[in-house]
């Protein structure tokens, strides 16, 4: 089963036991993956459900549901100050592979990129492709770019951290291992870092300043390091809890 190719579909493509495939999906299945009528693949709706499917012309038949559990045991949101160039493309790809639940691209005081509407479409396509590749059950949500102060107000119920590159702050990993976490939001800054005013605003919104280590990370690498720490702490904590049962 793990050797079968995966295809993300929209929920409205599933009608009874049939999947109505788009021209782009047919091209991908027939021309890229070289599947033929009768060949099987895995369909995933990006909302946690997988099915074993069989290609039949311009449609596919659902054969049976597949039970999988590939998601992190907690909900993780990354608030990322947009890096310059196409750096956020790589953030989307790698964060999806690592298990992020949602991504909030943010316009900070030092953000250089002014994204177009086409950028959002591109990021969502990248997330879909990365979810297929990494066997995710869901495709993470990617919001439209928001001002930093607006993004801060979205997740008041979470454990909230803002990564600060200088100063004496506790390491993010220490915070994660000493406090039970169910939903975590981590904010990472732009090239040049957060301004003092932004850090103060985040603290007023109940974000805790944390460190990712003594080295200065790029705006592309910082969210990936932060998410890696969250994912490792969450999965190790789940395994330890299961071992005690």
Secondary structure in CASP SS format (residue, H / E / C, confidence):
PFRMAT SS
TARGET T0000
AUTHOR 0000-0000-0000
METHOD secondary structure of the structure
MODEL  1
X C 1.00
X C 1.00
X C 1.00
X C 1.00
X C 1.00
X E 1.00
X E 1.00
X E 1.00
X C 1.00
X C 1.00
X H 1.00
X H 1.00
X H 1.00
X E 1.00
X E 1.00
X C 1.00
X C 1.00
X E 1.00
X E 1.00
X E 1.00
X C 1.00
X C 1.00
X H 1.00
X H 1.00
X H 1.00
X H 1.00
X H 1.00
X H 1.00
X H 1.00
X H 1.00
X H 1.00
X H 1.00
X C 1.00
X C 1.00
X C 1.00
X C 1.00
X C 1.00
X C 1.00
X C 1.00
X E 1.00
X E 1.00
X E 1.00
X E 1.00
X E 1.00
X C 1.00
X C 1.00
X E 1.00
X C 1.00
X C 1.00
X E 1.00
X E 1.00
X E 1.00
X E 1.00
X E 1.00
X E 1.00
X E 1.00
X C 1.00
X C 1.00
X E 1.00
X E 1.00
X E 1.00
X E 1.00
X E 1.00
X E 1.00
X E 1.00
X E 1.00
X C 1.00
X C 1.00
X C 1.00
X C 1.00
X C 1.00
X C 1.00
X C 1.00
X C 1.00
X E 1.00
X E 1.00
X E 1.00
X E 1.00
X E 1.00
X E 1.00
X E 1.00
X C 1.00
X C 1.00
X C 1.00
X C 1.00
X C 1.00
X H 1.00
X H 1.00
X H 1.00
X H 1.00
X H 1.00
X H 1.00
X H 1.00
X H 1.00
X H 1.00
X H 1.00
X H 1.00
X H 1.00
X C 1.00
X C 1.00
X C 1.00
X E 1.00
X E 1.00
X E 1.00
X E 1.00
X E 1.00
X E 1.00
X C 1.00
X C 1.00
X C 1.00
X C 1.00
X C 1.00
X C 1.00
X C 1.00
X C 1.00
X C 1.00
X H 1.00
X H 1.00
X H 1.00
X H 1.00
X H 1.00
X H 1.00
X H 1.00
X H 1.00
X H 1.00
X H 1.00
X H 1.00
X H 1.00
X H 1.00
X H 1.00
X H 1.00
X H 1.00
X H 1.00
X C 1.00
X C 1.00
X C 1.00
X C 1.00
X E 1.00
X C 1.00
X C 1.00
X E 1.00
X E 1.00
X E 1.00
X E 1.00
X E 1.00
X E 1.00
X E 1.00
X H 1.00
X H 1.00
X H 1.00
X H 1.00
X H 1.00
X C 1.00
X C 1.00
X C 1.00
X C 1.00
X C 1.00
X C 1.00
X E 1.00
X E 1.00
X E 1.00
X E 1.00
X E 1.00
X C 1.00
X C 1.00
X C 1.00
X C 1.00
X C 1.00
X C 1.00
X C 1.00
X E 1.00
X H 1.00
X H 1.00
X H 1.00
X H 1.00
X H 1.00
X H 1.00
X H 1.00
X C 1.00
X C 1.00
X C 1.00
X C 1.00
X E 1.00
X E 1.00
X E 1.00
X E 1.00
X E 1.00
X E 1.00
X C 1.00
X C 1.00
X C 1.00
X C 1.00
X C 1.00
X C 1.00
X C 1.00
X H 1.00
X H 1.00
X H 1.00
X H 1.00
X H 1.00
X H 1.00
X H 1.00
X H 1.00
X H 1.00
X C 1.00
X C 1.00
X C 1.00
X E 1.00
X E 1.00
X E 1.00
X E 1.00
X C 1.00
X C 1.00
X C 1.00
X C 1.00
X C 1.00
X C 1.00
X C 1.00
X H 1.00
X H 1.00
X H 1.00
X H 1.00
X H 1.00
X H 1.00
X H 1.00
X H 1.00
X H 1.00
X H 1.00
X H 1.00
X H 1.00
X H 1.00
X H 1.00
X H 1.00
X H 1.00
X H 1.00
X H 1.00
X H 1.00
X H 1.00
X H 1.00
X H 1.00
X H 1.00
X H 1.00
X H 1.00
X H 1.00
X C 1.00
END
